[in-house]
Amino acid sequence: MAKLRFSLALFTTFLISLFNPNQSSTFTLTNQCNYPVWAGLLSGAGTPPLPTTGFPLQPSQSNSISVPTSWSGRMWGRTLCSTDSTGKFSCVTGDCGSGTIECNGGGAAPPATLAEFTLNGANGMDFYDVSLVDGYNLPMMVVPQGGAGGNCNVTGCFADLNKDCPSALRLTGAGGDGDESVACRSACEAFGDPMYCCSGAYSTPQSCSPTSYSEYFKNACPTAYSYAYDDGTSTFTCSSANYVITFCPTPANSRKTTGAGQSEANSGGISLAKAFSISSVIVAAFILTPAWRL
Ligand SMILES: *[C@@H]1O[C@H](CO)[C@@H](O)[C@H](O)[C@H]1NC(C)=O
């Protein structure tokens, strides 16, 4: 009897895991730069932790991780990293201050291109964007795959802004190669002016407008956030998707990889997969009920 009840519970769990669309998703981080990149990952406060908070990616290397339901946080690339004679690990761009390859809860030092996610947010949708609000350090693209709702658009910044970053924003390499541009700062970081930071008297969407500096980023990377209130053209939604994050994407692989995105857009109600999941549990319970009573 107890055994039977246990197997019923197991079977139900199995069914739920089979059909529940809100299971963990797979994030694949790929490095197409011709230099090594160290991924950095930061979980938002109160969201489940990730299996890793940082790892190296050699050119053309990929790494897939399982990201839990309802996770929110950021992912970025660190460049020009090395370990010093005392064993301390650090990076010229995107450093997270941990002194190790794992970031352990440390965020990216600006300037850094950021991929931001809130999974299973309002209406079960994933919200994602690529942000240059904290500046730019390398080209990055986010591609949702297999999503069922929302627009599931590819987003990111494909341009290499290190080469033509306005000189007032340019961050040049520390160490030997002093004049090589390694990242492009936000105007907020470069000048600290509330007008650029959307702070103080400029802390609302109405009072903080684009500036010539934010427009530089917007023109170069039209789908990325160029300043704090750039939501309209920079936030994207998808549901039940896996995500591929590519450092230094090339135009050939920046195309949308799924056509499924539009089919369930704005359906709002209970999804087909979810309805199926619930009904299979009910059916299973009915099938197993006579045996259970023995
Ligand atoms: C998503 O991409 C489509 C096709 O390129 C475009 O028409 C649409 O405006 C995009 N959606 C958003 C929210 O930018």
The ligand as an SDF file (V2000), in Angstrom:
LIG
                    3D

 14 14  0  0  0  0  0  0  0  0999 V2000
   10.9750   41.6450  -33.2980 C   0  0  0  0  0  0  0  0  0  0  0  0
   11.4310   41.4170  -34.5990 O   0  0  0  0  0  0  0  0  0  0  0  0
   10.4440   41.6550  -35.5910 C   0  0  0  0  0  0  0  0  0  0  0  0
   11.0000   41.1870  -36.9280 C   0  0  0  0  0  0  0  0  0  0  0  0
   12.3020   41.6640  -37.1260 O   0  0  0  0  0  0  0  0  0  0  0  0
   10.1020   43.1460  -35.5830 C   0  0  0  0  0  0  0  0  0  0  0  0
    9.1320   43.4250  -36.5570 O   0  0  0  0  0  0  0  0  0  0  0  0
    9.5580   43.4980  -34.2040 C   0  0  0  0  0  0  0  0  0  0  0  0
    9.3040   44.8860  -34.1270 O   0  0  0  0  0  0  0  0  0  0  0  0
   10.5550   43.0870  -33.1270 C   0  0  0  0  0  0  0  0  0  0  0  0
    9.9390   43.2570  -31.8340 N   0  0  0  0  0  0  0  0  0  0  0  0
   10.3860   44.1240  -30.9360 C   0  0  0  0  0  0  0  0  0  0  0  0
    9.6850   44.1500  -29.6200 C   0  0  0  0  0  0  0  0  0  0  0  0
   11.3520   44.8230  -31.1440 O   0  0  0  0  0  0  0  0  0  0  0  0
  1  2  1  0
  1 10  1  0
  2  3  1  0
  3  4  1  0
  3  6  1  0
  4  5  1  0
  6  7  1  0
  6  8  1  0
  8  9  1  0
  8 10  1  0
 10 11  1  0
 11 12  1  0
 12 13  1  0
 12 14  2  0
M  END
$$$$
